[in-house]
């Protein structure tokens, strides 16, 4: 039964089986020429299964009018059971105004036979009993229809969330790209403007103009190189394009220090020689590793070693193991780091070393194929 109430096709098929069975019962209890009306009603719900766009008012008319004629002439006895099933099917579907009018007519139809005074059973409790049965069928169909509407809404929700996430990503990428190239090219424009004004005021200052143009060219190349590396990084799966400088790495560490964490850091080599994309990933490794220290370590202490060599950057973060030993690869954060480091051609490892938790990463100094 639960699956019938979650799937429209199964619900229609179940209703068709039930309605057809009740139609056969109606055929058995009919008298005189009532069998003709019973046969007429029999295929209605089966047709509704095949004809998915069948209007609700047509289905109700198909089963309602033979029922009215049969009960008014007292040649059928149980046809309203078929009408009740059809009413539930229509109420569970998307209804139009004409469908609603026909459903109201079906609910009141037992009293029409009562008014005709041709059926003694309807003049007693029959009209009220059939009205109650029809009302139950309509209410059941209405509840099922509401459930189908909620299921549709739940199915649309992930699509809407995905669309909203894509829109947010587009805005973030536009903002990050602006931040990435805005500074470099603003300085380039200042140099070019300076050259123009220098030549306008002193046409003989060729040497100074050449120096300014050389600086503008270097800054332009650096900006394009950072942009190309960041785009390659994004293509490899990173969620950030924002350029990271040495000052921002120190700001990240200060954030954790301000929260009460004791951090010792040793940097060997010139970190300014590291290109934009590896710096972004280095920032991600430090942030995730320090977040894990805050969550799991026995004490809020961490030791960071960064070595900038000719071939790449080595980073190692150590902290005391917590009461529960962390498993290598456990957690979405470490898995995400592994993916981001691998995306730029680096290696990543997180492991327990005696009573210490060690996070290690080897990053290239620049991305392969990112040369200007």
N, C-alpha and C positions, 0 to 999 in steps of 0.2 A: 504493500500500500504506500509506504513512504516514497518509493521511486515513481509511482503513478502521480504523486503530487508535486514532483520536481521536474518532470519531463512532459512537455505538452503533447508530444506524439503518443507517449504511453497513456496519458490521461484520456486522449481522444479514443484510442483503441479500446481501453478499458470501458469507457462509456458506451462505445458502439457494441461491445460484447454484451454488456448489461442491458442496454436498451433493446437490442435484438432479442435477447432471451425473454425480456418482459413482453416484447411484441408477440413472440410465439405463445406466451401465456395468455395474452389477450386474444389470440386466434383460437385457443382452446376453449376459452370461456364465452366466446361470442355465440350469438344465436341468430337464426334466420339468415338474413343477408348481411349480418354484421361481419362475417368473415371477409367480405370484400373490403370493408374499411380497415380491418386488421392487416390484410395483405398490403393495402395501400400504404400504411404507416411503416411496415416492416423494414424497408431498406433505407429509411431516412438517415439514421445515424451512421450507417455504413457509407452512404454517399458523402456525409460530412467528413469522414476520415479521408476519403479520396479527394474530395473537392475542398481544399484547405481554405480557400477564400470565399466559401459559401456564406452568404449573408445570414446573420442570426435570425432575422425576421422570417426568412424563407424556411429555415429549418423548423422554427416554431409553428409557422403556418401549416407546414406539411403534416405535423403531428397533431396540431390543435384542432383544426377544422373537422377532420374525420372523428376526433374524440367528441366534439360537441354534437355532431350529427348522431353518432352512435349512442351517446348517453341520453340525448333528448328523445331518440326513438326507442331507447331501452333494448338495443341489440348488441351492445358491448358493455363490459363490466370493469375491466382493469386497464383501460387505455391511458388513464391519467398517470400510471406508473411510467409509461414511455415519455409522456409530456414532462414529468418531473426530471427525468434523466436529460432530456433535451434542454430544459431550462437551466440545469446545472452547467451544461456545455456552453451555452450562450453566455451565461453570467460569468464564466471563467475566461471568456474571450474579450477582445477589445470591441466594445459595443458602440453603435451609433444611436442617434435619437430614435430612429424607426425601430431598432432592436429593443430599446428601452420601452417604447410604447407597446410593442408586442408582448414583452415580458409582463407588463402590468395587466394587459388583457388576459394573458394566461392565468395569472394569479386570481383574477376576478371571475374567470369563466365558470367555475362551479356554481356561482350565484346566478349566472345567466340561465343555467338549466333549472335552477330553483325557481326563477321567475317565470319560466315557461310552464311550470306545473305539470310536466309530462312524466317525471321520474319521482316516484314516491320516496325512494332512498335519499335523493338529493334534498327533498323537502324536509327530511329529518336532520340527522347529524352528518349525512353524506357530504353536503356542500362544505361544511366546516372542516371535516376530516380531509377532504381533498385540498382545500385551501391551505390547511396546515402542512400537508405533504408537499405541495408546490412551494410553499414558503421555505421549508427546510431545503429543498432542492436548490432554490435560488440562493439562499444564504451559503450553502456549501460551495456552490459555484463561485460566489463572490469572494469567499475566503481563498479558494484556490487561485482565482484570478489575481488577488492581492499578492499571494505568494509568488506567482509567476512574475509579477511586476517587480518584486523585490529581487528575485533571481536575476532578471534582466539588468536591474540597477547595479547589482554586485558584479555582473559580467562587464558592464561599461566602466566601472570604477577604475580597474587597472589601466584601461585605455586612457581615461582622463588623467590619471596620475602620470602615466608615461608622457602624454602630451605636455603636461605642466612641467615635468622634469626636463624634457627636451627644450622647452621655452626658457627655463631657468639656465640650462647649460649654454644655450645660445647667448643669453645676456652675460653670463659669466665669462665665456670665451671672448666676447666683444670687449668686455671690461679689462680682462687680462691682457689681450692683445694691445689695447690702448696703453696700459701701464708698461707693457714690455717695450714697445717701440717709441712711445711718446717722448720719453726723456731724451733718448739718443738723437732722434731726429729734430727735436726742438733745439738742441745744442748745435746740430749740423746747420740748421737754418740761421742760428745766431752767427756762426762762423761765416756763412755765405753772405749774410747781410753786412758783417764787418768788412769782408773783402770788398764788397761793392762800395761801401762808404770810404774805405781806405784808398781805393783806386780813384774815386771821384775827387777826394781831397788832395791826394798826392800821387799822380800817375807814375812817379818814379819809384814808389815803394813796392817794387816787384818782389823783393825777398820776403817782406813781411806778408804780402798777399799769398805767396806760395806756401809759407808756413801755415797760414790759416786754412788754406785749401787742403793741405796735407792732413791737418787735424780733423777737418770736416770729413775727408775721405776715410780716415781711420775710424772715426766714430760711426760713420754710415756703414762701413763693413762690419764693425762689431755689432751694431744694432741688427743688421740683416742676419748675421751669424746666430745671434741669440734667438731671433724670431724663427729661423729655420730649425734650430735645435729644439725649441719649445714645441713647434708643430710636429716634429718627429716624435717627441716624447708623448704628446697627446695621442698621436696615431698608435703608439705602443701601449696605451692604456692608462696613462696618468690622468688624474683628475684636476691637475693644476698647471697653469701656464705662467703663473706669477714668478718673475725673476727673484732669485734669492741671493743676497749679498752677505759678506761676512758680518756686517752689522746686524742683519736680520737673524742670522744664526745665534749671535750673542743675545739678541732680544728674546729668542725662543728659550734659551737657557735661563735668562733672568725671570721669565714667566714662571718656570718651575721652582727656581730659587725663592721667589717671592711667596710661593705656596708652601714653603718649608722644606724643600728638598735640598740636600747637600750634594753638589755636583763638582767633581774635580775634572778638569779638561786639560789635555796636553795636545797642542797642535804643532806638528813638525812639517815644515815646508810652507810655501806661499799659497794660501788658499785662493788668492785672487787669480791665480793661474788656471783655476778650474773653470770650465765653461758653464753656461747657464743651466743646461739640462741636468748634468750630474749634480749641480748644487741644489736643484729642486728636489731630486731624489734623496740627496744627503739630508736635506731638511726633513723630508718625510720619514727617513729611517730614525733620525734623532727624536722626532716628535712621537712616533709610535713606540720606540723603545722606552723613552722616559715615561710615557703614559702607562706602559706595562709595569714599570718600576713603582709608580704611584699606586697601581691597583694590587700588585701581587707580591712585591718585595717585602722581606722581613723588616727592613729599615729603609727609610726614604733617603738612600744614598746611591750614587752612581758615579762610575769612573768612565770618562770618555777619552779615547785616543784617536786622533786623526793624523794620518801621515800622507802628505801629498808628495808622490814620487813622480818619476819621469813617465812611467807607464800608466799610473792611475792613482786612485785615492783609496786608502785603507781606513776603515772606521771600525772601532770596537767599543762596545758599551758593556760594562760589567756591573752587576748588582747582586746583592745577597738573595739567595733563593728563599721564597716564602714557605709557609707551612705545608702548602700543597705544591709538589714539584710540577712545574709546567712541562707539558709535553711538546716536543718539537713539532711544529706545524699546527699546534692547537690555536684556535682563535682565528677569526676572519682578518684581524689586523696584520698578523704575521704572514698569512697567506697573501694578502694584498701587497705587502712589502716585497715578498719574493717575486711576485708578478711584475711590480714596478721596476725592481732592480734588474730583473732578467730582460725587461723591455729595452734597456739601454746597453745591454751586453755585459752586465755585471753579474756578480754572484752574491748570494745571501745565505746566511746560516744562523740559526738560533738553537742553542743547546745548553744543557746543564754541564758544568765543569766543577766537579766536587760540590762545594757548597755555594757556588756562584752560578748565576745565569748570564750567559754570554751571547750577545748579538753581534755578528760580524758581517761586514759587507765590503766587497771590492767593487769600486766604480771606475769607469774610464774617465780620464780627464776631459775628454770631449767625445761627442757621438761620432761614430764612423759615418763618413759620407755627408757630414754637415759642413764641410768647408765652403767658404764663400767663393 
